[in-house]
Amino acid sequence: MLLRERFWSADSPLHRLDARVKLIATLLVMLGILSTPEGAWPAYPLLWALLASLAIVGELGVGRMARWGAVSLPFALAAVPLVFTVPGDPVVTVAGLTVTDAGLSRFITILLKSWLAAQAALLLTMTTPFTELLAALGALGLPPSLRLIIGLMYRYLTILMDEAQCLLRARAARSGTAEQGKTGGRLVWRAQVAGGMVGNLFLRSYERSERVYAAMLARGYGRRETAMPRQPLPRRDVLLGSIPVVVVVSIQFLARVWLSR
């Protein structure tokens, strides 16, 4: 399949940590990031330093994590209206709209929290194979039906991406390139081609998913799935997994002390 898991193969302490511990620790760290009070600016460099330290321990690379974490920023742009709607002291006027200091502060806070939370999620997915994540969810009590839905959704997304890559390669193989490096026609023509590719992608993906399901039935697939066995958590992993949680709690305490000065 052309869509690969965001799993970074390595033999680091973070990779060897129990998936259940990593899942719980990640959720608690993300909760701590999102609960950081607004205006506690010194807390964000400390939170990023924690994530950067974990990236180094996991042999992932600090710069790579920071770049990939930026994938959440376009979604955070939905909070742009807060810059103009939150009451506060005016900072600047843009096209008749007044930017307030409180609105700007809240918008920057949302951007920082989104960026940091995305890096925390990447730390989990890049150090834990998807199958282990599903097993961890089952061991933590997630109903088998939900775990089955998540697993099938992930695998069918790989099929969708596989078919999309095939269509893109076919288009590139049939497209000529001018001396100036330009390809294709006008914008309307490109829109028609893109619309045709989307429709073709839907049909190809649907047909292939039917073939995959038929192959699953031929290999004994059933609609019922047994619950995952629950093994005791290793004490060493629990101790190591609690370190970032304790650090986040300490940062939150210091942030509130700093705000109350």
GUNUZA-863884 format. One line per 3 residues: number of its first residue (from 1); their letters; for each residue x, y, z of N, C-alpha, C. Coordinates in Angstrom, 3 decimals. Layout:
GUNUZA-863884
NUM	a	X/Y/Z/X/Y/Z/X/Y/Z | ...
//
This chain:
GUNUZA-863884
1	mll	0.842/-1.189/0.000/0.000/0.000/0.000/0.879/1.242/0.000 | 0.397/2.275/-0.676/1.192/3.482/-0.829/1.072/4.400/0.374 | 0.040/4.214/1.161/-0.070/5.003/2.395/0.551/4.202/3.524
4	rer	1.625/4.718/4.078/2.333/4.023/5.147/1.952/4.592/6.495 | 2.085/3.767/7.507/1.870/4.248/8.855/2.943/5.274/9.192 | 2.575/6.260/9.983/3.567/7.220/10.453/4.336/6.594/11.609
7	fws	4.956/5.464/11.320/5.715/4.757/12.346/7.187/4.868/12.000 | 7.966/5.378/12.951/9.396/5.566/12.752/10.113/4.414/13.443 | 10.607/3.491/12.651/11.214/2.290/13.209/12.525/2.638/13.921
10	ads	12.613/2.251/15.167/13.819/2.477/15.968/13.734/1.584/17.205 | 14.811/1.562/17.952/14.874/0.749/19.169/15.147/1.656/20.366 | 14.310/2.663/20.499/14.482/3.637/21.567/13.636/3.242/22.779
13	plh	13.917/3.833/23.942/13.071/3.566/25.116/11.611/3.927/24.882 | 11.359/4.933/24.057/9.983/5.335/23.774/9.271/4.295/22.919 | 9.995/3.671/22.000/9.403/2.626/21.182/9.095/1.370/22.003
16	rld	9.951/1.094/22.970/9.778/-0.128/23.767/8.731/0.025/24.861 | 8.261/1.220/25.096/7.279/1.453/26.153/5.953/0.786/25.785 | 5.247/0.293/26.784/3.964/-0.361/26.563/2.991/0.607/25.887
19	arv	2.272/0.110/24.875/1.377/0.970/24.094/0.266/1.562/24.950 | -0.212/0.815/25.947/-1.262/1.339/26.820/-0.757/2.517/27.641 | 0.475/2.404/28.115/1.061/3.501/28.889/1.242/4.729/28.008
22	kli	1.732/4.519/26.796/1.933/5.647/25.891/0.608/6.308/25.529 | -0.433/5.511/25.324/-1.733/6.063/24.973/-2.306/6.911/26.103 | -2.272/6.385/27.318/-2.802/7.134/28.460/-1.966/8.388/28.715
25	atl	-0.636/8.248/28.658/0.235/9.400/28.894/0.024/10.479/27.840 | -0.166/10.072/26.595/-0.394/11.049/25.524/-1.692/11.810/25.743 | -2.749/11.093/26.112/-4.024/11.757/26.366/-3.916/12.746/27.522
28	lvm	-3.195/12.361/28.574/-3.049/13.259/29.722/-2.174/14.467/29.370 | -1.123/14.244/28.587/-0.276/15.362/28.172/-1.057/16.326/27.279 | -1.850/15.787/26.349/-2.659/16.649/25.493/-3.694/17.411/26.311
31	lgi	-4.283/16.739/27.311/-5.232/17.430/28.191/-4.548/18.560/28.951 | -3.312/18.312/29.392/-2.573/19.359/30.078/-2.244/20.523/29.163 | -1.889/20.229/27.909/-1.601/21.296/26.951/-2.837/22.145/26.702
34	lst	-3.970/21.488/26.505/-5.195/22.217/26.201/-5.727/22.999/27.404 | -5.365/22.585/28.612/-5.840/23.286/29.808/-4.895/24.392/30.263 | -3.853/24.661/29.491/-2.941/25.748/29.841/-3.699/27.069/29.847
37	peg	-3.643/27.834/30.913/-4.426/29.078/30.964/-3.937/30.090/29.937 | -4.880/30.862/29.447/-4.548/31.887/28.446/-3.679/32.967/29.067 | -2.659/33.362/28.341/-1.752/34.388/28.822/-0.552/33.865/29.572
40	awp	-0.497/32.547/29.821/0.658/31.958/30.506/1.726/31.626/29.471 | 2.323/32.650/28.894/3.256/32.460/27.781/4.503/31.667/28.149 | 5.067/31.798/29.344/6.253/30.979/29.662/5.990/29.479/29.662
43	ayp	4.713/29.059/29.768/4.421/27.626/29.814/4.643/26.959/28.467 | 4.440/27.671/27.377/4.515/27.036/26.056/5.930/26.638/25.671 | 6.958/27.457/25.911/8.322/26.954/25.658/8.677/25.741/26.511
46	llw	8.172/25.702/27.754/8.448/24.558/28.610/7.753/23.300/28.079 | 6.513/23.447/27.626/5.806/22.298/27.056/6.491/21.800/25.792 | 6.946/22.740/24.958/7.639/22.321/23.744/8.973/21.658/24.078
49	all	9.655/22.149/25.110/10.909/21.522/25.525/10.673/20.080/25.970 | 9.548/19.844/26.651/9.209/18.472/27.051/9.001/17.589/25.826 | 8.212/18.074/24.856/7.966/17.285/23.646/9.249/17.083/22.840
52	asl	10.091/18.119/22.787/11.359/17.984/22.072/12.256/16.949/22.742 | 12.234/16.923/24.070/13.034/15.924/24.797/12.539/14.511/24.499 | 11.229/14.346/24.459/10.673/13.031/24.120/11.010/12.641/22.695
55	aiv	11.018/13.613/21.781/11.391/13.326/20.392/12.843/12.878/20.298 | 13.704/13.482/21.099/15.114/13.074/21.112/15.255/11.667/21.677 | 14.526/11.382/22.755/14.570/10.036/23.333/14.063/8.997/22.342
58	gel	13.027/9.367/21.576/12.478/8.450/20.589/13.205/8.433/19.263 | 14.316/9.182/19.160/15.131/9.232/17.938/14.307/9.687/16.742 | 13.452/10.687/16.961/12.567/11.164/15.905/13.074/12.450/15.244
61	gvg	13.800/13.262/15.983/14.265/14.521/15.440/13.352/15.668/15.825 | 13.918/16.681/16.462/13.118/17.807/16.936/12.556/18.607/15.768 | 13.388/18.882/14.755/12.919/19.654/13.608/11.816/18.958/12.855
64	rma	11.922/17.643/12.696/10.878/16.885/11.987/9.556/16.974/12.728 | 9.601/16.845/14.049/8.377/16.924/14.836/7.749/18.305/14.719 | 8.575/19.352/14.768/8.044/20.710/14.687/7.398/20.958/13.328
67	rwg	8.013/20.461/12.256/7.444/20.658/10.918/6.148/19.881/10.757 | 6.146/18.634/11.159/4.942/17.827/10.984/3.825/18.273/11.913 | 4.173/18.847/13.049/3.144/19.356/13.941/2.412/20.547/13.361
70	avs	3.044/21.234/12.397/2.407/22.392/11.769/1.222/22.006/10.900 | 0.981/20.710/10.700/-0.165/20.295/9.893/-1.481/20.713/10.540 | -1.465/20.970/11.843/-2.692/21.373/12.540/-2.990/22.862/12.402
73	lpf	-2.016/23.659/11.993/-2.205/25.106/11.958/-3.292/25.554/10.982 | -3.398/24.977/9.773/-4.497/25.418/8.892/-5.875/25.223/9.506 | -6.066/24.161/10.302/-7.358/23.945/10.944/-7.592/24.972/12.055
76	ala	-6.511/25.403/12.695/-6.652/26.405/13.751/-7.002/27.773/13.198 | -6.835/27.975/11.888/-7.188/29.269/11.296/-8.685/29.536/11.361 | -9.474/28.512/11.690/-10.909/28.729/11.865/-11.189/29.658/13.043
79	avp	-10.178/29.856/13.898/-10.348/30.739/15.050/-9.994/32.188/14.735 | -9.717/32.507/13.475/-9.361/33.882/13.111/-10.436/34.897/13.514 | -11.748/34.597/13.381/-12.757/35.588/13.803/-12.629/36.043/15.248
82	lvf	-11.988/35.217/16.105/-11.822/35.638/17.500/-10.971/36.891/17.615 | -10.090/37.103/16.650/-9.232/38.287/16.685/-10.059/39.565/16.662 | -11.212/39.504/15.989/-12.039/40.705/15.835/-13.239/40.734/16.779
85	tvp	-13.654/39.577/17.299/-14.908/39.513/18.054/-14.723/39.519/19.563 | -13.545/39.138/20.071/-13.328/39.114/21.516/-13.124/40.546/22.017 | -13.880/40.976/23.005/-13.714/42.345/23.512/-12.335/42.561/24.117
88	gdp	-11.817/43.756/23.903/-10.515/44.101/24.435/-10.044/45.438/23.910 | -8.836/45.805/24.248/-8.262/47.063/23.776/-7.888/46.944/22.305 | -8.228/47.932/21.484/-7.899/47.864/20.061/-6.394/47.914/19.829
91	vvt	-5.949/47.111/18.868/-4.535/47.066/18.509/-4.302/47.699/17.146 | -5.086/47.277/16.159/-4.966/47.794/14.807/-6.307/47.565/14.116 | -6.570/48.342/13.090/-7.797/48.204/12.303/-7.433/47.734/10.902
94	vag	-8.085/46.641/10.480/-7.825/46.049/9.173/-9.138/45.954/8.424 | -9.249/46.677/7.298/-10.444/46.656/6.452/-11.703/46.955/7.253 | -11.616/47.914/8.157/-12.768/48.296/8.955/-13.022/47.416/10.153
97	ltv	-12.206/46.370/10.356/-12.355/45.471/11.499/-11.237/45.755/12.497 | -11.599/45.820/13.764/-10.640/46.153/14.810/-10.101/44.890/15.463 | -8.799/44.769/15.467/-8.128/43.657/16.144/-7.894/44.052/17.591
100	tda	-8.373/43.237/18.520/-8.208/43.518/19.946/-7.063/42.696/20.520 | -6.505/43.193/21.611/-5.407/42.475/22.235/-5.863/41.140/22.828 | -7.077/41.120/23.399/-7.597/39.869/23.964/-7.882/38.848/22.868
103	gls	-8.431/39.308/21.743/-8.689/38.396/20.636/-7.414/37.855/20.033 | -6.404/38.707/19.884/-5.120/38.258/19.348/-4.449/37.268/20.289 | -4.547/37.536/21.587/-3.969/36.622/22.564/-4.640/35.253/22.511
106	rfi	-5.965/35.242/22.403/-6.670/33.960/22.349/-6.350/33.204/21.070 | -6.229/33.917/19.961/-5.923/33.269/18.688/-4.524/32.642/18.721 | -3.540/33.367/19.230/-2.185/32.817/19.323/-2.151/31.626/20.275
109	til	-2.938/31.703/21.349/-3.010/30.580/22.285/-3.544/29.324/21.600 | -4.578/29.478/20.775/-5.144/28.335/20.061/-4.134/27.748/19.086 | -3.396/28.611/18.391/-2.370/28.132/17.462/-1.297/27.321/18.196
112	lks	-0.823/27.849/19.310/0.226/27.158/20.054/-0.270/25.823/20.615 | -1.475/25.819/21.162/-2.016/24.577/21.713/-2.221/23.530/20.620 | -2.710/23.949/19.459/-2.909/23.008/18.361/-1.584/22.423/17.904
115	wla	-0.570/23.282/17.792/0.749/22.829/17.341/1.362/21.847/18.329 | 1.271/22.141/19.608/1.850/21.263/20.622/1.073/19.954/20.737 | -0.260/20.027/20.696/-1.065/18.808/20.794/-0.825/17.894/19.597
118	aqa	-0.642/18.475/18.409/-0.345/17.662/17.230/0.987/16.932/17.387 | 1.973/17.598/17.971/3.255/16.936/18.189/3.136/15.803/19.201 | 2.309/15.994/20.221/2.099/14.919/21.196/1.456/13.706/20.527
121	all	0.482/13.954/19.647/-0.151/12.847/18.929/0.834/12.171/17.989 | 1.697/12.956/17.348/2.700/12.378/16.449/3.696/11.512/17.211 | 4.062/11.928/18.412/4.954/11.111/19.224/4.366/9.730/19.464
124	ltm	3.059/9.676/19.670/2.402/8.381/19.894/2.382/7.550/18.627 | 1.931/8.136/17.519/1.768/7.356/16.289/3.101/6.985/15.647 | 4.138/7.802/15.863/5.428/7.515/15.249/6.254/6.516/16.042
127	ttp	5.863/6.238/17.255/6.591/5.258/18.068/5.766/4.014/18.365 | 4.551/3.947/17.839/3.673/2.808/18.116/3.001/2.359/16.833 | 3.181/1.115/16.406/2.457/0.630/15.223/0.947/0.681/15.451
130	fte	0.213/0.817/14.348/-1.240/0.967/14.460/-1.883/-0.265/15.089 | -1.351/-1.444/14.795/-1.918/-2.662/15.383/-1.772/-2.661/16.901 | -0.645/-2.142/17.404/-0.467/-2.069/18.849/-1.396/-1.035/19.472
133	lla	-1.670/0.048/18.741/-2.619/1.029/19.246/-4.014/0.424/19.376 | -4.421/-0.344/18.371/-5.725/-1.003/18.454/-5.771/-1.985/19.621 | -4.693/-2.737/19.790/-4.645/-3.674/20.918/-4.691/-2.937/22.252
136	alg	-4.023/-1.785/22.324/-4.041/-1.002/23.558/-5.438/-0.468/23.842 | -6.134/-0.013/22.795/-7.505/0.456/22.991/-8.400/-0.670/23.488 | -8.215/-1.868/22.926/-9.013/-2.997/23.383/-8.691/-3.393/24.811
139	alg	-7.408/-3.372/25.152/-7.012/-3.733/26.509/-7.488/-2.712/27.531 | -7.676/-1.455/27.095/-8.152/-0.411/27.996/-9.669/-0.350/28.082 | -10.343/-1.276/27.401/-11.791/-1.374/27.563/-12.619/-0.828/26.430
142	lpp	-12.022/-0.434/25.304/-12.818/0.037/24.177/-13.658/-1.118/23.636 | -14.964/-0.899/23.403/-15.807/-1.986/22.899/-15.264/-2.565/21.602 | -15.358/-3.887/21.423/-14.816/-4.509/20.211/-15.399/-3.939/18.922
145	slr	-16.681/-3.568/18.935/-17.286/-3.028/17.719/-16.632/-1.710/17.301 | -16.348/-0.828/18.282/-15.677/0.434/17.960/-14.259/0.190/17.480 | -13.570/-0.754/18.116/-12.206/-1.062/17.688/-12.198/-1.619/16.265
148	lii	-13.194/-2.414/15.948/-13.300/-2.960/14.595/-13.560/-1.851/13.580 | -14.433/-0.909/13.928/-14.725/0.209/13.017/-13.478/1.043/12.770 | -12.722/1.322/13.832/-11.510/2.128/13.676/-10.496/1.406/12.798
151	glm	-10.330/0.098/13.041/-9.370/-0.654/12.235/-9.754/-0.709/10.772 | -11.037/-0.949/10.481/-11.473/-1.003/9.081/-11.389/0.373/8.423 | -11.728/1.419/9.170/-11.639/2.764/8.608/-10.209/3.089/8.203
154	yry	-9.260/2.746/9.072/-7.857/3.033/8.764/-7.407/2.256/7.529 | -7.778/1.003/7.467/-7.321/0.194/6.343/-7.999/0.592/5.031 | -9.245/1.000/5.093/-9.907/1.447/3.866/-9.400/2.816/3.429
157	lti	-8.908/3.624/4.359/-8.264/4.875/3.958/-7.002/4.598/3.154 | -6.270/3.536/3.496/-5.100/3.174/2.705/-5.502/2.780/1.292 | -6.644/2.112/1.160/-7.132/1.756/-0.171/-7.469/3.004/-0.970
160	lmd	-8.126/3.957/-0.306/-8.472/5.209/-0.978/-7.218/5.943/-1.451 | -6.216/6.025/-0.607/-4.975/6.690/-0.987/-4.252/5.928/-2.080 | -4.303/4.620/-2.036/-3.666/3.802/-3.071/-4.280/4.087/-4.432
163	eaq	-5.607/4.117/-4.494/-6.280/4.393/-5.760/-6.013/5.816/-6.235 | -5.955/6.770/-5.288/-5.662/8.156/-5.672/-4.266/8.274/-6.260 | -3.294/7.580/-5.690/-1.946/7.607/-6.232/-1.879/6.977/-7.617
166	cll	-2.649/5.925/-7.846/-2.692/5.314/-9.176/-3.247/6.290/-10.205 | -4.300/7.010/-9.846/-4.880/7.990/-10.767/-3.903/9.134/-11.048 | -3.203/9.585/-10.027/-2.241/10.673/-10.222/-1.089/10.231/-11.114
169	rar	-0.630/9.006/-10.941/0.440/8.512/-11.814/-0.037/8.377/-13.253 | -1.274/7.904/-13.412/-1.812/7.777/-14.764/-1.959/9.135/-15.433 | -2.397/10.141/-14.681/-2.514/11.479/-15.257/-1.150/12.047/-15.631
172	aar	-0.158/11.830/-14.752/1.186/12.339/-15.057/1.778/11.650/-16.279 | 1.472/10.341/-16.440/2.022/9.621/-17.581/1.386/10.053/-18.896 | 0.186/10.612/-18.846/-0.521/11.023/-20.061/-0.477/12.532/-20.295
175	sgt	0.265/13.264/-19.460/0.317/14.717/-19.575/1.645/15.134/-20.174 | 1.570/15.982/-21.195/2.773/16.527/-21.794/3.223/17.769/-21.038 | 4.494/18.089/-21.174/5.068/19.264/-20.517/5.675/20.179/-21.556
178	aeq	5.276/21.463/-21.508/5.811/22.439/-22.451/7.228/22.836/-22.046 | 7.899/23.577/-22.908/9.263/23.991/-22.617/9.326/24.885/-21.384 | 8.271/25.668/-21.162/8.238/26.534/-19.993/7.905/25.784/-18.704
181	gkt	7.635/24.475/-18.818/7.304/23.696/-17.641/5.834/23.680/-17.296 | 4.971/24.293/-18.150/3.550/24.346/-17.870/2.855/23.140/-18.500 | 1.834/22.656/-17.830/1.069/21.524/-18.322/-0.412/21.851/-18.239
184	ggr	-1.214/21.119/-19.049/-2.663/21.255/-18.979/-3.173/22.508/-19.644 | -4.498/22.713/-19.510/-5.145/23.859/-20.136/-5.542/24.895/-19.116 | -6.676/25.523/-19.374/-7.131/26.593/-18.491/-7.742/26.029/-17.210
187	lvw	-8.138/26.961/-16.342/-8.637/26.560/-15.030/-9.909/25.728/-15.144 | -10.810/26.100/-16.075/-12.061/25.345/-16.235/-11.766/23.921/-16.662 | -10.810/23.786/-17.598/-10.463/22.439/-18.064/-9.860/21.614/-16.933
190	raq	-8.990/22.240/-16.115/-8.398/21.530/-14.986/-9.464/21.102/-13.975 | -10.469/21.976/-13.773/-11.549/21.632/-12.847/-12.351/20.436/-13.359 | -12.597/20.385/-14.660/-13.315/19.250/-15.232/-12.521/17.954/-15.070
193	vag	-11.217/18.027/-15.305/-10.374/16.838/-15.137/-10.371/16.382/-13.680 | -10.256/17.349/-12.749/-10.255/16.997/-11.326/-11.580/16.371/-10.908 | -12.704/16.922/-11.427/-14.008/16.337/-11.110/-14.143/14.917/-11.627
196	gmv	-13.644/14.687/-12.841/-13.675/13.328/-13.381/-12.825/12.366/-12.577 | -11.683/12.855/-12.108/-10.812/11.996/-11.298/-11.461/11.657/-9.967 | -12.180/12.612/-9.367/-12.850/12.339/-8.092/-13.925/11.269/-8.264
199	gnl	-14.729/11.406/-9.337/-15.750/10.391/-9.592/-15.142/9.027/-9.874 | -14.077/9.012/-10.661/-13.393/7.751/-10.957/-12.794/7.146/-9.709 | -12.260/8.009/-8.838/-11.679/7.524/-7.583/-12.735/6.870/-6.713
202	flr	-13.919/7.455/-6.650/-14.993/6.865/-5.845/-15.366/5.481/-6.368 | -15.534/5.358/-7.681/-15.928/4.070/-8.249/-14.838/3.017/-8.058 | -13.594/3.395/-8.323/-12.499/2.431/-8.174/-12.344/1.990/-6.720
205	sye	-12.459/2.938/-5.788/-12.318/2.597/-4.376/-13.460/1.708/-3.907 | -14.678/2.011/-4.382/-15.829/1.200/-3.984/-15.683/-0.231/-4.501 | -15.286/-0.373/-5.757/-15.115/-1.718/-6.323/-14.014/-2.485/-5.611
208	rse	-12.923/-1.785/-5.310/-11.830/-2.481/-4.641/-12.211/-2.851/-3.216 | -12.955/-2.005/-2.520/-13.384/-2.343/-1.164/-14.296/-3.568/-1.166 | -15.123/-3.698/-2.207/-15.958/-4.898/-2.313/-15.102/-6.138/-2.500
211	rvy	-14.040/-6.035/-3.292/-13.148/-7.180/-3.480/-12.419/-7.516/-2.189 | -12.022/-6.488/-1.449/-11.345/-6.730/-0.176/-12.286/-7.417/0.805 | -13.537/-6.972/0.856/-14.500/-7.580/1.785/-14.786/-9.032/1.395
214	aam	-14.888/-9.289/0.084/-15.103/-10.670/-0.358/-13.913/-11.554/0.015 | -12.707/-11.008/-0.089/-11.529/-11.773/0.311/-11.527/-12.030/1.818 | -11.991/-11.068/2.594/-12.064/-11.255/4.041/-13.051/-12.360/4.400
217	lar	-14.220/-12.367/3.717/-15.207/-13.418/3.983/-14.670/-14.792/3.587 | -13.911/-14.840/2.496/-13.351/-16.117/2.050/-12.314/-16.653/3.032 | -11.751/-15.785/3.839/-10.735/-16.196/4.811/-11.301/-16.338/6.220
220	gyg	-12.639/-16.392/6.317/-13.254/-16.685/7.603/-13.567/-15.488/8.461 | -13.662/-14.293/7.871/-13.966/-13.101/8.660/-15.385/-13.187/9.208 | -15.572/-12.795/10.464/-16.882/-12.744/11.093/-17.161/-11.369/11.638
223	rre	-18.427/-11.077/11.837/-18.807/-9.760/12.338/-18.541/-9.600/13.827 | -18.394/-10.690/14.525/-18.157/-10.612/15.963/-16.666/-10.685/16.243 | -16.259/-9.941/17.247/-14.849/-9.907/17.626/-14.752/-10.047/19.134
226	tam	-13.854/-10.902/19.540/-13.713/-11.156/20.969/-12.978/-10.010/21.646 | -13.211/-9.872/22.940/-12.534/-8.819/23.700/-11.054/-9.136/23.843 | -10.247/-8.076/23.908/-8.805/-8.253/24.038/-8.449/-8.685/25.462
229	prq	-7.528/-9.639/25.607/-7.107/-10.019/26.970/-6.352/-8.876/27.631 | -6.572/-8.697/28.909/-5.950/-7.600/29.647/-4.772/-8.126/30.451 | -3.571/-7.730/30.030/-2.353/-8.106/30.723/-1.982/-7.006/31.716
232	plp	-1.339/-7.355/32.812/-0.934/-6.323/33.775/0.107/-5.389/33.159 | 0.036/-4.126/33.540/0.980/-3.139/33.038/2.324/-3.298/33.737 | 3.414/-3.288/32.989/4.736/-3.356/33.631/4.980/-2.126/34.511
235	rrd	5.470/-2.343/35.705/5.678/-1.225/36.631/6.717/-0.243/36.090 | 7.746/-0.757/35.441/8.773/0.126/34.893/8.181/1.042/33.830 | 7.323/0.507/32.974/6.702/1.324/31.926/5.774/2.366/32.533
238	vll	5.039/1.977/33.577/4.144/2.930/34.232/4.948/4.072/34.845 | 6.090/3.741/35.446/6.931/4.771/36.064/7.491/5.713/34.992 | 7.986/5.157/33.898/8.535/5.993/32.833/7.443/6.830/32.169
241	gsi	6.253/6.242/31.973/5.174/6.972/31.338/4.605/8.081/32.192 | 4.792/7.971/33.508/4.275/9.014/34.399/5.174/10.244/34.444 | 6.410/10.125/33.961/7.344/11.264/34.022/6.829/12.454/33.224
244	pvv	6.466/12.301/31.919/5.955/13.479/31.193/4.662/14.024/31.778 | 3.834/13.165/32.351/2.588/13.636/32.962/2.895/14.511/34.170 | 3.847/14.070/34.994/4.231/14.863/36.168/4.833/16.195/35.731
247	vvv	5.623/16.177/34.659/6.220/17.421/34.164/5.137/18.387/33.692 | 4.145/17.879/32.975/3.058/18.737/32.499/2.268/19.311/33.669 | 1.981/18.500/34.671/1.269/18.993/35.850/2.085/20.083/36.542
250	siq	3.398/19.898/36.630/4.254/20.913/37.249/4.240/22.205/36.439 | 4.255/22.088/35.128/4.209/23.282/34.280/2.891/24.014/34.463 | 1.804/23.275/34.570/0.507/23.912/34.781/0.462/24.639/36.127
253	fla	1.044/24.028/37.132/1.081/24.675/38.456/1.907/25.956/38.402 | 3.071/25.899/37.771/3.917/27.081/37.658/3.257/28.162/36.826 | 2.517/27.763/35.790/1.835/28.752/34.951/0.783/29.499/35.745
256	rvw	0.045/28.809/36.574/-0.981/29.486/37.376/-0.371/30.351/38.469 | 0.766/29.915/38.997/1.463/30.747/39.969/1.971/32.022/39.289 | 2.476/31.887/38.072/2.992/33.045/37.341/1.871/34.031/37.016
259	lsr	0.672/33.519/36.674/-0.446/34.396/36.368/-0.989/35.109/37.600 | -0.873/34.473/38.771/-1.424/35.053/39.993/-0.503/36.039/40.686 | 0.625/36.359/40.047/1.551/37.294/40.681/0.945/38.687/40.786
//
